[in-house]
Amino acid sequence: MPTVLLRLSGPLQAYGVHPAFEAHQDTLPRPTKSAVIGLLCNALGYDLSADTRHLAALHFAVRADRPGHLERDDQTAGNGRFPLDALTASRHPQLAADPHRFTYAAPRETDAHGAASWKPETRKTVMGDQTYLADAAFLAGLTGPRELTDTLHQALARPARLLYLGRRCCPPAHPIAHGTTDHTTDWPDHVPLLPEATTPEPVCWQQTTDPTAPALPEHPPTSYQLRDHRTLAMSSRPTTPPPETETP
């Protein structure tokens, strides 16, 4: 069976396996199968109710031609003032007279009925951080029936929606469509290195049935509404692919 290839290269990428609304948003050192399937769903124009089982059944592998490095972005929200321009303040003096009415903040307490409290004393700064993969380049592959892999390549070449690398603030630096290959699950050893590769022996992670391999909840969910990510076992190994054949 052939393999469709995705070039995942950009200034920043992020592939977490924990809930998206936690104060700390992490990332793995590589793209996950769930993230790649989600990217393909965007390219295909799927909505949230689409059946993605045919995509989840594809064999997944990813090669780190340029591993990159981790960067953390500390973030705060709340506990600031809405700016009042001179004209608005002169027309509405009551706004300037009430310093708590227009304060940036998030509710930090709830009452017995679950409603948020917006009392001034509960408006505190919300702190968090997000971790990104910086200056990295990966080659991901999904192996399966030729008709499906050809369809996926065409969708990546002309995506129905904007594509991004894990988070919406992470645009790709190059076209993601990287063609197809007749190599099956052994493609990491045969597809040439990306132009921006920094090592001749990049590490590859591959989907495996080995029960002793490390597993994370990165298998695509049956639906967006359920978010029932199952564990996926991934093995890792070094590869020795041919050198790149294109000009950066």
C-alpha positions in Angstrom: 0.0 0.0 0.0 1.3 3.5 -0.8 2.0 6.3 1.7 0.9 10.0 1.6 3.6 12.3 3.0 3.2 15.5 5.0 5.9 18.1 5.4 5.4 19.6 8.9 7.9 22.5 9.1 7.4 25.9 10.7 8.7 28.4 13.3 6.4 26.9 15.9 4.5 23.7 16.3 2.6 22.1 19.2 1.3 18.6 19.8 -0.1 18.1 23.3 -2.0 15.0 24.6 -3.6 16.7 27.6 -6.9 18.8 27.8 -6.6 22.0 25.8 -8.0 24.2 28.5 -5.5 23.4 31.2 -3.3 26.3 32.5 -0.2 24.4 31.3 -0.4 23.3 27.6 2.5 21.0 26.8 3.7 19.4 23.6 5.4 16.1 22.6 8.7 16.3 20.8 6.9 15.1 17.6 3.6 15.3 15.9 0.9 12.9 17.1 -1.4 10.8 14.9 -4.4 12.6 16.2 -3.0 16.0 15.2 -2.1 14.8 11.7 -5.6 13.3 11.2 -7.1 16.6 12.4 -5.0 18.5 9.9 -6.2 16.2 7.1 -9.8 16.7 8.2 -9.3 20.4 7.8 -7.8 19.9 4.3 -10.8 17.7 3.4 -13.3 20.3 4.7 -14.8 17.9 7.2 -17.2 19.2 9.9 -17.2 18.1 13.5 -19.8 15.3 12.8 -17.7 13.7 10.1 -16.8 10.0 10.4 -13.0 9.7 10.5 -12.7 6.0 11.1 -11.2 5.4 7.6 -8.5 8.0 8.4 -7.8 6.5 11.9 -7.3 3.1 10.3 -4.2 4.3 8.3 -0.8 3.4 9.6 1.1 6.4 11.0 4.8 7.2 11.2 6.7 10.4 11.6 10.4 11.2 11.1 12.2 14.1 12.9 14.6 15.5 10.2 15.0 18.6 12.3 14.1 17.9 15.9 14.0 21.6 17.0 13.8 22.6 20.6 11.2 23.5 23.2 10.2 27.1 24.0 7.8 28.2 26.7 5.4 31.1 26.5 4.2 32.5 29.9 0.8 34.1 29.6 -1.4 36.2 31.9 -5.0 37.4 31.5 -7.1 39.7 33.6 -6.6 42.3 36.3 -6.2 45.2 33.9 -8.3 48.2 32.9 -10.2 48.9 29.7 -8.6 52.0 28.2 -10.9 55.0 28.2 -10.3 57.6 25.5 -10.8 61.2 26.4 -14.0 61.6 24.3 -15.7 58.6 25.9 -14.6 59.7 29.5 -16.0 63.2 28.9 -19.3 61.9 27.6 -19.7 59.2 30.2 -18.1 60.3 33.5 -19.7 57.4 35.4 -17.3 55.0 33.6 -14.3 56.8 35.1 -16.0 57.0 38.5 -16.4 53.2 38.8 -12.9 51.7 38.5 -14.2 48.1 38.8 -16.9 48.2 36.2 -14.5 47.8 33.2 -11.7 45.7 34.6 -10.2 42.9 32.5 -10.6 39.7 34.5 -12.0 36.1 34.6 -14.4 34.8 37.3 -12.5 32.8 39.8 -15.3 31.7 42.1 -18.7 30.1 41.5 -21.8 30.1 43.7 -23.9 27.0 44.8 -25.7 27.0 41.4 -22.5 27.0 39.4 -22.8 30.6 38.3 -19.6 32.7 38.0 -18.9 35.4 40.5 -17.9 38.8 39.1 -17.2 40.6 42.4 -14.2 42.8 42.2 -12.4 40.9 44.9 -12.6 37.6 42.8 -11.2 39.2 39.7 -7.7 37.9 39.8 -5.0 37.5 37.1 -5.2 34.2 35.4 -1.7 32.7 34.8 -0.6 29.9 32.5 2.0 28.8 30.0 2.2 27.1 26.6 5.1 25.0 25.3 6.0 24.9 21.7 8.4 23.1 19.4 10.5 25.7 17.7 12.4 25.5 14.5 11.5 21.9 13.8 10.8 20.0 10.6 9.1 16.6 10.4 8.0 14.2 7.7 4.9 12.3 8.5 3.3 9.5 6.5 0.0 7.7 6.5 0.0 4.3 4.7 -3.2 2.8 3.3 -5.2 2.2 0.1 -4.1 4.0 -3.0 -7.4 5.7 -3.7 -7.5 7.2 -0.2 -3.8 8.3 -0.1 -4.2 10.0 -3.5 -7.4 11.8 -2.3 -5.5 13.0 0.8 -2.6 14.3 -1.2 -4.9 16.2 -3.5 -6.7 17.7 -0.4 -3.4 18.8 1.1 -2.3 20.4 -2.2 -5.6 22.4 -2.3 -7.0 22.4 1.3 -10.5 23.4 2.0 -9.5 25.3 5.1 -6.4 26.9 6.5 -3.9 24.4 7.8 -1.8 24.8 10.9 0.7 22.8 12.9 -1.1 21.8 16.1 -2.3 25.2 17.2 -3.9 28.0 15.1 -1.0 30.3 15.9 1.4 27.9 14.2 1.3 28.3 10.4 3.5 26.0 8.2 6.6 27.5 6.6 6.2 25.3 3.4 3.4 23.5 1.6 2.4 20.5 3.6 1.7 18.2 0.6 4.9 16.3 0.0 3.7 13.8 -2.5 3.1 10.0 -2.2 5.5 7.1 -2.3 5.0 3.4 -3.1 7.0 2.5 0.0 4.8 1.2 2.8 5.6 1.3 6.5 9.4 1.3 5.6 9.2 4.7 4.0 11.3 6.5 6.7 14.3 4.6 5.4 13.8 5.4 1.7 12.2 8.9 1.4 15.0 11.6 1.1 15.7 14.0 4.0 14.0 17.3 4.0 16.1 20.3 2.9 16.2 21.7 6.4 17.4 18.5 8.0 20.1 18.8 10.7 21.0 15.1 11.1 21.7 12.3 8.6 20.2 9.7 11.0 16.8 11.2 12.1 14.7 9.4 14.7 11.5 7.8 13.4 8.4 7.0 15.5 6.0 4.3 14.1 2.7 2.9 15.1 3.2 -0.6 16.4 1.3 -3.5 17.9 4.1 -4.3 20.4 2.4 -4.3 23.8 5.6 -3.2 25.5 6.0 0.0 23.4 5.2 3.3 25.1 1.6 4.4 24.6 -0.2 7.8 24.8 -3.8 8.9 24.3 -3.1 10.1 20.7 -5.3 7.8 18.6 -7.9 10.0 16.8 -11.3 10.0 18.6 -14.4 8.4 17.0 -16.0 11.9 17.0 -15.1 15.4 18.1 -18.0 15.4 20.5 -16.9 12.2 22.3 -13.2 13.1 22.4 -12.5 9.5 23.3 -8.8 9.4 22.5 -7.5 5.9 22.8 -3.9 5.0 23.5 -1.6 4.4 20.6 1.6 2.4 21.0 4.6 4.0 19.1 8.1 2.5 18.7 11.1 4.7 17.9 14.3 3.9 16.0 17.1 5.8 14.1 16.9 5.8 10.3 19.4 6.4 7.5 17.4 7.9 4.6 19.0 9.2 1.4 20.1 12.9 1.4 17.7 15.6 0.3 17.3 16.1 -3.5 15.7 19.6 -3.6 17.0 23.1 -3.1 15.8 24.7 0.2 
